[in-house]
Amino acid sequence: MDAIFKLIPAIAAVMLFVSLSLIIIILVTRYELRRKEAKSGPVYVLINGKPVWLDLENLKDDELAKRDYEGNYESGNGEHHFTFDHAQLAAKKQGKWPLTREECEFIACLPRGWDDDKKGMWFTFDRVEGGTVDVFFPAAGYRLTTSGAFYGTGSVGQPWSSAVTGANGFRMAFSSTSVNPTDDNNLAYGFSVRCVRDLQDN
């Protein structure tokens, strides 16, 4: 009998672990079931109450991206990486503009969920025409200023914004556990770019 009583804490711990695991599975399943992924883009969404066109994929431009680090611009997951200045030029070239700092701050507060299979973050936006849409931001990693080597592919995403602070540029840094919408780094780093609207004169 004493042996049975000694097993009770262990049994309780196992039951608690199983219960928590089931709760996590249910929550993840519900998120997957409710996901309303756009199949083609851009999509017309509200950011800070303003209607904008949001690209579903990060910006790509072979000519501008490969100007740095002897053409080493494409990471293992096919994402293009730009210095800050080339990011702005590549976006303008396509009649678009990168995320603003305020847009990064807004997106960081949206409902979100990490996708361990696709390696990136889903953010849920309100559509202008009503309803919601889930947009994927891949964990494209980054390129170092010194060697041009890639790091963080599949674990962090850091798309440039259009804002600068001194010698650094703002970016929206995210991982599976957090989103930092006002992180900044050296303008020579190579980060991805997500364009959100047609180019407008300020």
Backbone as CSV, one residue per row, in Angstrom:
resi,resn,N_x,N_y,N_z,CA_x,CA_y,CA_z,C_x,C_y,C_z
1,MET,0.825,-1.213,0.000,0.000,0.000,0.000,0.857,1.259,0.000
2,ASP,1.945,1.220,0.820,2.842,2.383,0.861,3.447,2.657,-0.513
3,ALA,3.755,1.589,-1.226,4.339,1.755,-2.558,3.370,2.456,-3.502
4,ILE,2.083,2.145,-3.367,1.056,2.766,-4.216,0.960,4.259,-3.922
5,PHE,0.982,4.588,-2.601,0.902,5.997,-2.223,2.117,6.786,-2.743
6,LYS,3.272,6.144,-2.775,4.470,6.790,-3.272,4.389,7.075,-4.775
7,LEU,3.592,6.276,-5.478,3.454,6.458,-6.916,2.475,7.573,-7.289
8,ILE,1.628,7.987,-6.334,0.588,8.974,-6.633,1.151,10.277,-7.196
9,PRO,2.209,10.886,-6.610,2.751,12.134,-7.186,3.246,11.964,-8.616
10,ALA,3.876,10.805,-8.883,4.377,10.576,-10.229,3.230,10.431,-11.223
11,ILE,2.180,9.707,-10.814,1.005,9.534,-11.676,0.337,10.874,-11.941
12,ALA,0.241,11.690,-10.879,-0.370,13.010,-11.029,0.423,13.886,-11.987
13,ALA,1.747,13.795,-11.907,2.601,14.589,-12.792,2.417,14.166,-14.244
14,VAL,2.328,12.848,-14.469,2.129,12.340,-15.819,0.785,12.793,-16.375
15,MET,-0.257,12.733,-15.531,-1.593,13.144,-15.971,-1.617,14.634,-16.305
16,LEU,-0.909,15.438,-15.508,-0.846,16.872,-15.765,-0.144,17.152,-17.088
17,PHE,0.966,16.432,-17.321,1.705,16.603,-18.572,0.836,16.231,-19.775
18,VAL,0.109,15.117,-19.679,-0.763,14.681,-20.774,-1.865,15.699,-21.027
19,SER,-2.438,16.237,-19.944,-3.513,17.220,-20.079,-3.023,18.487,-20.766
20,LEU,-1.853,18.971,-20.339,-1.295,20.171,-20.953,-0.960,19.941,-22.423
21,SER,-0.448,18.749,-22.720,-0.112,18.431,-24.112,-1.372,18.428,-24.985
22,LEU,-2.453,17.879,-24.452,-3.712,17.850,-25.196,-4.241,19.255,-25.432
23,ILE,-4.112,20.114,-24.421,-4.569,21.505,-24.567,-3.788,22.211,-25.667
24,ILE,-2.466,22.023,-25.675,-1.622,22.647,-26.703,-2.002,22.145,-28.088
25,ILE,-2.224,20.833,-28.212,-2.599,20.256,-29.506,-3.924,20.829,-29.989
26,ILE,-4.881,20.971,-29.066,-6.197,21.515,-29.425,-6.079,22.952,-29.895
27,LEU,-5.277,23.754,-29.173,-5.115,25.158,-29.537,-4.446,25.301,-30.901
28,VAL,-3.398,24.498,-31.139,-2.707,24.559,-32.426,-3.631,24.125,-33.549
29,THR,-4.407,23.062,-33.308,-5.340,22.563,-34.313,-6.395,23.598,-34.649
30,ARG,-6.901,24.275,-33.613,-7.901,25.311,-33.861,-7.328,26.431,-34.695
31,TYR,-6.065,26.806,-34.422,-5.435,27.866,-35.215,-5.289,27.435,-36.669
32,GLU,-4.877,26.179,-36.878,-4.697,25.696,-38.240,-6.037,25.662,-38.978
33,LEU,-7.121,25.267,-38.272,-8.425,25.155,-38.903,-8.990,26.521,-39.263
34,ARG,-8.716,27.526,-38.454,-9.299,28.835,-38.708,-8.445,29.679,-39.653
35,ARG,-7.256,29.207,-40.002,-6.382,30.002,-40.857,-7.043,30.248,-42.204
36,LYS,-7.062,31.500,-42.599,-7.606,31.904,-43.885,-6.456,32.457,-44.717
37,GLU,-5.742,31.561,-45.312,-4.544,31.947,-46.048,-4.905,32.445,-47.437
38,ALA,-4.362,33.601,-47.813,-4.559,34.124,-49.155,-3.754,33.283,-50.140
39,LYS,-4.360,32.933,-51.266,-3.695,32.090,-52.253,-2.943,32.904,-53.296
40,SER,-3.321,34.153,-53.456,-2.629,35.021,-54.402,-2.665,36.443,-53.870
41,GLY,-1.701,37.227,-54.282,-1.613,38.563,-53.709,-1.245,39.592,-54.749
42,PRO,-1.142,40.850,-54.313,-1.213,41.284,-52.912,-2.640,41.269,-52.374
43,VAL,-2.765,41.466,-51.062,-4.081,41.499,-50.439,-4.338,42.907,-49.902
44,TYR,-5.608,43.292,-49.894,-6.018,44.623,-49.472,-6.426,44.555,-48.006
45,VAL,-5.585,45.093,-47.128,-5.810,44.955,-45.685,-5.741,46.314,-45.000
46,LEU,-6.137,46.317,-43.729,-6.073,47.520,-42.913,-4.850,47.468,-42.003
47,ILE,-4.021,48.490,-42.066,-2.891,48.628,-41.156,-2.971,50.017,-40.533
48,ASN,-3.114,50.056,-39.228,-3.321,51.332,-38.526,-4.553,52.056,-39.041
49,GLY,-5.574,51.282,-39.423,-6.806,51.869,-39.920,-6.749,52.350,-41.355
50,LYS,-5.616,52.162,-42.006,-5.419,52.636,-43.375,-5.438,51.459,-44.354
51,PRO,-6.211,51.562,-45.436,-6.198,50.500,-46.450,-4.865,50.490,-47.202
52,VAL,-4.209,49.347,-47.255,-2.949,49.221,-47.983,-2.916,47.886,-48.714
53,TRP,-2.119,47.832,-49.749,-1.860,46.582,-50.449,-0.648,45.919,-49.808
54,LEU,-0.815,44.680,-49.397,0.248,43.939,-48.722,0.709,42.782,-49.595
55,ASP,1.995,42.744,-49.933,2.540,41.620,-50.692,2.525,40.351,-49.846
56,LEU,2.309,39.230,-50.492,2.301,37.950,-49.776,3.685,37.330,-49.682
57,GLU,4.639,37.855,-50.445,6.001,37.321,-50.412,6.986,38.465,-50.232
58,ASN,8.156,38.125,-49.740,9.207,39.126,-49.607,9.707,39.563,-50.980
59,LEU,10.260,40.766,-51.001,10.742,41.371,-52.238,11.916,40.582,-52.816
60,LYS,11.941,40.489,-54.155,13.075,39.858,-54.837,13.538,40.755,-55.980
61,ASP,14.846,40.912,-56.083,15.435,41.706,-57.153,16.879,41.240,-57.312
62,ASP,17.121,40.426,-58.320,18.457,39.864,-58.525,19.509,40.937,-58.748
63,GLU,19.161,41.944,-59.539,20.141,42.956,-59.933,20.630,43.777,-58.746
64,LEU,19.712,44.242,-57.900,20.105,45.068,-56.764,20.637,44.241,-55.599
65,ALA,20.018,43.076,-55.347,20.411,42.274,-54.188,21.841,41.748,-54.309
66,LYS,22.277,41.458,-55.530,23.595,40.831,-55.687,24.741,41.836,-55.820
67,ARG,24.453,43.121,-55.604,25.516,44.124,-55.672,26.474,44.034,-54.483
68,ASP,26.039,43.402,-53.420,26.852,43.335,-52.207,27.458,41.946,-52.011
69,TYR,28.596,41.895,-51.368,29.231,40.645,-50.949,29.423,39.665,-52.101
70,GLU,29.883,40.207,-53.214,30.225,39.389,-54.382,29.061,38.509,-54.830
71,GLY,27.875,39.079,-54.774,26.699,38.361,-55.273,26.099,37.375,-54.308
72,ASN,26.561,37.345,-53.066,26.022,36.409,-52.081,24.786,37.042,-51.430
73,TYR,23.646,36.850,-52.056,22.444,37.559,-51.605,21.250,36.661,-51.321
74,GLU,21.304,35.394,-51.744,20.148,34.514,-51.598,20.448,33.428,-50.579
75,SER,19.619,33.369,-49.535,19.834,32.392,-48.472,19.346,31.015,-48.890
76,GLY,19.507,30.055,-47.986,19.147,28.677,-48.291,17.680,28.459,-48.580
77,ASN,16.802,29.349,-48.074,15.369,29.186,-48.336,14.892,30.066,-49.498
78,GLY,15.841,30.570,-50.296,15.477,31.302,-51.507,15.112,32.755,-51.305
79,GLU,15.270,33.282,-50.086,14.923,34.677,-49.818,16.077,35.598,-50.209
80,HIS,15.734,36.755,-50.765,16.743,37.740,-51.129,17.023,38.668,-49.953
81,HIS,18.303,39.031,-49.798,18.721,39.908,-48.715,19.356,41.170,-49.288
82,PHE,18.973,42.308,-48.706,19.422,43.605,-49.204,20.044,44.417,-48.073
83,THR,21.013,45.270,-48.426,21.392,46.321,-47.492,20.213,47.293,-47.409
84,PHE,20.236,48.189,-46.418,19.107,49.105,-46.237,18.868,49.943,-47.494
85,ASP,19.930,50.545,-48.032,19.766,51.414,-49.193,19.257,50.658,-50.408
86,HIS,19.775,49.464,-50.631,19.324,48.680,-51.778,17.908,48.155,-51.580
87,ALA,17.505,47.960,-50.328,16.118,47.563,-50.045,15.150,48.652,-50.489
88,GLN,15.499,49.904,-50.165,14.627,51.018,-50.539,14.587,51.173,-52.067
89,LEU,15.755,51.040,-52.713,15.813,51.177,-54.167,15.038,50.065,-54.878
90,ALA,15.177,48.844,-54.386,14.492,47.714,-55.017,12.979,47.857,-54.906
91,ALA,12.512,48.327,-53.743,11.081,48.530,-53.561,10.572,49.636,-54.481
92,LYS,11.297,50.759,-54.520,10.902,51.892,-55.359,10.883,51.492,-56.832
93,LYS,11.831,50.667,-57.216,11.932,50.192,-58.595,10.658,49.460,-59.020
94,GLN,9.993,48.790,-58.062,8.776,48.050,-58.348,7.517,48.846,-58.006
95,GLY,7.695,50.152,-57.714,6.540,50.995,-57.407,5.926,50.695,-56.063
96,LYS,6.765,50.248,-55.104,6.273,49.865,-53.778,7.108,50.565,-52.719
97,TRP,6.836,50.200,-51.468,7.593,50.778,-50.360,7.674,49.753,-49.233
98,PRO,8.829,49.660,-48.548,8.927,48.718,-47.421,8.022,49.127,-46.266
99,LEU,7.896,48.250,-45.305,7.145,48.558,-44.090,7.659,49.847,-43.451
100,THR,6.756,50.685,-42.982,7.180,51.814,-42.166,7.361,51.327,-40.729
101,ARG,7.993,52.138,-39.910,8.173,51.759,-38.512,6.819,51.595,-37.820
102,GLU,5.884,52.506,-38.130,4.555,52.436,-37.512,3.803,51.182,-37.954
103,GLU,3.998,50.787,-39.207,3.355,49.568,-39.689,3.938,48.339,-39.003
104,CYS,5.242,48.349,-38.757,5.874,47.250,-38.013,5.273,47.139,-36.613
105,GLU,5.101,48.275,-35.964,4.547,48.274,-34.608,3.119,47.736,-34.609
106,PHE,2.353,48.084,-35.628,0.978,47.593,-35.730,0.960,46.083,-35.947
107,ILE,1.773,45.604,-36.887,1.795,44.176,-37.207,2.219,43.343,-35.996
108,ALA,3.125,43.885,-35.192,3.607,43.149,-34.016,2.495,42.888,-33.006
109,CYS,1.425,43.680,-33.052,0.323,43.527,-32.101,-0.809,42.650,-32.645
110,LEU,-0.685,42.195,-33.893,-1.731,41.371,-34.492,-1.708,39.944,-33.927
111,PRO,-2.842,39.231,-34.007,-2.820,37.800,-33.679,-1.813,37.094,-34.573
112,ARG,-1.054,36.190,-34.008,0.001,35.551,-34.787,0.217,34.113,-34.314
113,GLY,0.912,33.352,-35.132,1.246,31.978,-34.773,2.448,31.498,-35.565
114,TRP,3.379,30.863,-34.882,4.590,30.342,-35.522,4.281,29.040,-36.243
115,ASP,4.815,28.896,-37.438,4.646,27.682,-38.238,5.979,26.939,-38.257
116,ASP,6.062,25.849,-37.520,7.321,25.123,-37.407,7.639,24.335,-38.676
117,ASP,6.610,24.040,-39.477,6.843,23.317,-40.728,7.390,24.252,-41.805
118,LYS,6.775,25.412,-41.943,7.208,26.368,-42.973,8.314,27.297,-42.488
119,LYS,8.564,27.301,-41.159,9.608,28.121,-40.554,9.332,29.622,-40.770
120,GLY,8.373,30.095,-40.045,8.034,31.503,-40.125,6.797,31.809,-39.304
121,MET,6.325,33.055,-39.393,5.212,33.530,-38.583,4.018,33.908,-39.457
122,TRP,2.824,33.475,-39.007,1.576,33.909,-39.616,1.028,35.087,-38.821
123,PHE,0.619,36.149,-39.517,-0.044,37.285,-38.890,-1.451,37.404,-39.486
124,THR,-2.437,37.673,-38.626,-3.824,37.772,-39.070,-4.222,39.230,-39.234
125,PHE,-4.533,39.620,-40.467,-4.921,40.990,-40.812,-6.418,41.072,-41.064
126,ASP,-6.988,42.258,-40.847,-8.363,42.532,-41.250,-8.370,42.965,-42.705
127,ARG,-9.220,42.325,-43.506,-9.373,42.733,-44.898,-10.192,44.016,-44.976
128,VAL,-9.911,44.843,-45.966,-10.683,46.069,-46.166,-12.132,45.734,-46.479
129,GLU,-12.345,44.674,-47.252,-13.698,44.302,-47.663,-14.429,43.467,-46.609
130,GLY,-13.795,43.227,-45.476,-14.417,42.448,-44.412,-13.758,41.094,-44.239
131,GLY,-13.822,40.557,-43.031,-13.188,39.281,-42.749,-11.708,39.458,-42.458
132,THR,-11.019,38.352,-42.337,-9.593,38.374,-42.026,-8.814,37.520,-43.029
133,VAL,-7.507,37.725,-43.034,-6.636,36.922,-43.882,-5.324,36.711,-43.139
134,ASP,-4.780,35.518,-43.235,-3.510,35.184,-42.599,-2.386,35.292,-43.618
135,VAL,-1.356,36.052,-43.269,-0.236,36.297,-44.173,1.046,35.765,-43.541
136,PHE,1.816,35.030,-44.323,3.020,34.369,-43.825,4.256,35.234,-44.032
137,PHE,5.057,35.355,-42.971,6.359,36.019,-43.034,7.433,34.966,-42.754
138,PRO,8.233,34.601,-43.740,9.235,33.553,-43.522,10.376,34.015,-42.626
139,ALA,10.956,33.083,-41.909,12.147,33.357,-41.104,13.343,33.334,-42.041
140,ALA,13.568,34.459,-42.708,14.572,34.513,-43.774,16.002,34.643,-43.268
141,GLY,16.170,34.890,-41.956,17.510,35.051,-41.424,18.110,36.383,-41.823
142,TYR,19.443,36.465,-41.805,20.122,37.722,-42.140,21.529,37.432,-42.653
143,ARG,22.124,38.466,-43.266,23.472,38.349,-43.813,24.396,39.308,-43.069
144,LEU,25.547,38.821,-42.637,26.493,39.641,-41.888,27.145,40.706,-42.769
145,THR,27.571,41.792,-42.125,28.220,42.872,-42.867,29.668,42.539,-43.195
146,THR,30.290,41.712,-42.390,31.727,41.458,-42.548,32.015,40.353,-43.564
147,SER,31.490,39.178,-43.321,31.795,38.029,-44.180,30.753,37.781,-45.258
148,GLY,29.550,38.330,-45.072,28.475,38.039,-46.006,27.817,36.699,-45.744
149,ALA,28.176,36.043,-44.638,27.596,34.742,-44.296,26.166,34.913,-43.796
150,PHE,25.341,33.888,-44.015,23.955,33.906,-43.576,23.807,33.231,-42.221
151,TYR,22.929,33.810,-41.398,22.619,33.238,-40.084,21.110,33.338,-39.827
152,GLY,20.632,32.449,-38.995,19.249,32.524,-38.532,18.196,32.088,-39.518
153,THR,18.597,31.525,-40.662,17.603,31.071,-41.635,16.743,29.961,-41.025
154,GLY,15.441,30.173,-41.025,14.519,29.200,-40.450,14.207,29.439,-38.995
155,SER,14.895,30.396,-38.357,14.631,30.659,-36.936,14.291,32.113,-36.639
156,VAL,14.769,33.062,-37.462,14.448,34.473,-37.246,14.125,35.150,-38.581
157,GLY,13.236,36.128,-38.508,12.918,36.969,-39.658,13.173,38.413,-39.275
158,GLN,13.708,39.214,-40.204,14.067,40.584,-39.858,13.901,41.510,-41.064
159,PRO,12.685,41.654,-41.575,12.507,42.525,-42.735,12.780,43.989,-42.403
160,TRP,13.505,44.669,-43.314,13.783,46.084,-43.146,12.494,46.902,-43.123
161,SER,12.509,48.005,-42.400,11.477,49.023,-42.540,12.038,50.127,-43.429
162,SER,11.306,51.229,-43.538,11.790,52.361,-44.328,12.378,53.452,-43.445
163,ALA,12.525,53.177,-42.136,12.944,54.213,-41.182,14.386,54.010,-40.731
164,VAL,15.074,55.124,-40.490,16.442,55.082,-39.996,16.555,55.802,-38.663
165,THR,17.581,55.459,-37.918,17.914,56.158,-36.687,19.427,56.284,-36.635
166,GLY,19.947,57.456,-36.968,21.389,57.633,-37.027,21.986,56.790,-38.138
167,ALA,22.958,55.949,-37.767,23.622,55.092,-38.748,22.956,53.732,-38.878
168,ASN,21.846,53.529,-38.201,21.147,52.247,-38.230,19.779,52.376,-38.896
169,GLY,19.243,51.232,-39.313,17.902,51.174,-39.869,17.015,50.309,-38.997
170,PHE,15.730,50.657,-38.935,14.781,49.860,-38.159,14.340,48.642,-38.960
171,ARG,14.050,47.571,-38.240,13.524,46.361,-38.858,12.558,45.701,-37.891
172,MET,11.738,44.791,-38.390,10.815,44.046,-37.541,11.414,42.663,-37.298
173,ALA,12.060,42.492,-36.165,12.715,41.220,-35.843,11.730,40.285,-35.148
174,PHE,11.641,39.042,-35.622,10.746,38.081,-34.978,11.360,36.693,-34.952
175,SER,10.901,35.926,-33.982,11.292,34.524,-33.854,10.042,33.743,-33.461
176,SER,10.206,32.514,-33.079,9.048,31.696,-32.709,8.396,32.176,-31.421
177,THR,9.105,32.975,-30.628,8.599,33.373,-29.313,8.295,34.854,-29.164
178,SER,8.754,35.707,-30.102,8.573,37.139,-29.890,8.634,37.913,-31.199
179,VAL,8.161,39.172,-31.126,8.261,40.109,-32.247,8.727,41.445,-31.693
180,ASN,9.814,41.971,-32.251,10.324,43.280,-31.849,10.199,44.222,-33.045
181,PRO,9.206,45.126,-33.025,8.947,45.956,-34.204,9.859,47.157,-34.357
182,THR,10.675,47.443,-33.356,11.516,48.646,-33.417,12.992,48.315,-33.193
183,ASP,13.393,47.126,-33.581,14.799,46.752,-33.490,15.565,47.490,-34.587
184,ASP,16.811,47.831,-34.343,17.587,48.525,-35.370,18.974,47.912,-35.482
185,ASN,19.563,48.060,-36.655,20.883,47.496,-36.891,21.584,48.263,-38.008
186,ASN,22.871,47.956,-38.183,23.706,48.626,-39.166,23.099,48.522,-40.563
187,LEU,23.155,49.636,-41.304,22.542,49.700,-42.629,23.165,48.735,-43.632
188,ALA,24.361,48.236,-43.324,25.052,47.338,-44.253,24.643,45.877,-44.086
189,TYR,23.879,45.567,-43.034,23.402,44.193,-42.868,22.470,43.826,-44.022
190,GLY,22.377,42.546,-44.312,21.455,42.082,-45.336,20.213,41.480,-44.704
191,PHE,19.067,42.140,-44.906,17.791,41.635,-44.394,16.792,41.516,-45.543
192,SER,15.706,40.811,-45.289,14.645,40.687,-46.278,13.801,41.963,-46.299
193,VAL,12.876,42.049,-47.237,12.013,43.222,-47.376,10.594,42.764,-47.685
194,ARG,9.618,43.311,-46.963,8.204,43.067,-47.278,7.564,44.393,-47.651
195,CYS,7.021,44.464,-48.863,6.400,45.701,-49.334,4.903,45.699,-49.043
196,VAL,4.387,46.860,-48.650,3.018,46.914,-48.166,2.126,47.906,-48.891
197,ARG,2.676,48.742,-49.768,1.802,49.719,-50.413,2.463,50.271,-51.670
198,ASP,1.662,50.887,-52.514,2.213,51.570,-53.681,3.017,52.766,-53.209
199,LEU,4.032,53.126,-53.953,4.869,54.253,-53.603,4.044,55.528,-53.627
200,GLN,4.123,56.291,-52.534,3.400,57.550,-52.433,4.355,58.645,-52.031
201,ASP,4.152,59.838,-52.553,4.964,60.981,-52.147,4.528,61.452,-50.779
202,ASN,5.489,61.700,-49.882,5.166,62.175,-48.549,5.053,63.705,-48.545
